[in-house]
Amino acid sequence: MFRRIAIIATGTIGGVVAVVAYHPPSLTPVSTSGVVSPIPALTGTTNSKSGVFAGDTAQTAWGPVQVQITVSGGQITAATALQYPNGDRRSQSIAQQSIPYLIQQTLTTKSANVLGVSGASYTSDGWRRSLASARSKAGI
């Protein structure tokens, strides 16, 4: 009987220590939420636009999404989120996990036809709409 009590007490104490010692990862912004104006610049031939283009802000149920792309020689070479849903911890967590995938898909597909991220449907839809706007401003 005493042995059973000792095992239960040890397990309980170990569990409490583990919960108290756990520190969840801090949520850092994926990027700043500033508004950047598009800076188009023509280089080379008329079909080879280069520059930085900010898409229109897409309003979603959980907050705004705005994409900025860098275009060189008519190809997307970089993408970033200027705005994303971050009004609460859940939205911040979803954005922190989904936006790197959306950026990767943007750079891989070089189009607005990104697949999106499961569990981040609203952010993915806003990303597609803002990305399409940025591509349109870039003329690609």
HELIX and SHEET records of a PDB file:
HELIX    1   1 PHE A    2  ALA A   21  1                                  20    
HELIX    2   2 ARG A   89  THR A  109  1                                  21    
HELIX    3   3 SER A  121  ALA A  138  1                                  18    
SHEET    1   A 4 ILE A  39  LEU A  42  0                                        
SHEET    2   A 4 LYS A  49  ALA A  54 -1                                        
SHEET    3   A 4 GLY A  63  SER A  72 -1                                        
SHEET    4   A 4 ALA A  58  THR A  60 -1                                        
SHEET    1   B 4 ILE A  39  LEU A  42  0                                        
SHEET    2   B 4 LYS A  49  ALA A  54 -1                                        
SHEET    3   B 4 GLY A  63  SER A  72 -1                                        
SHEET    4   B 4 GLN A  75  GLN A  83 -1                                        
END                                                                             
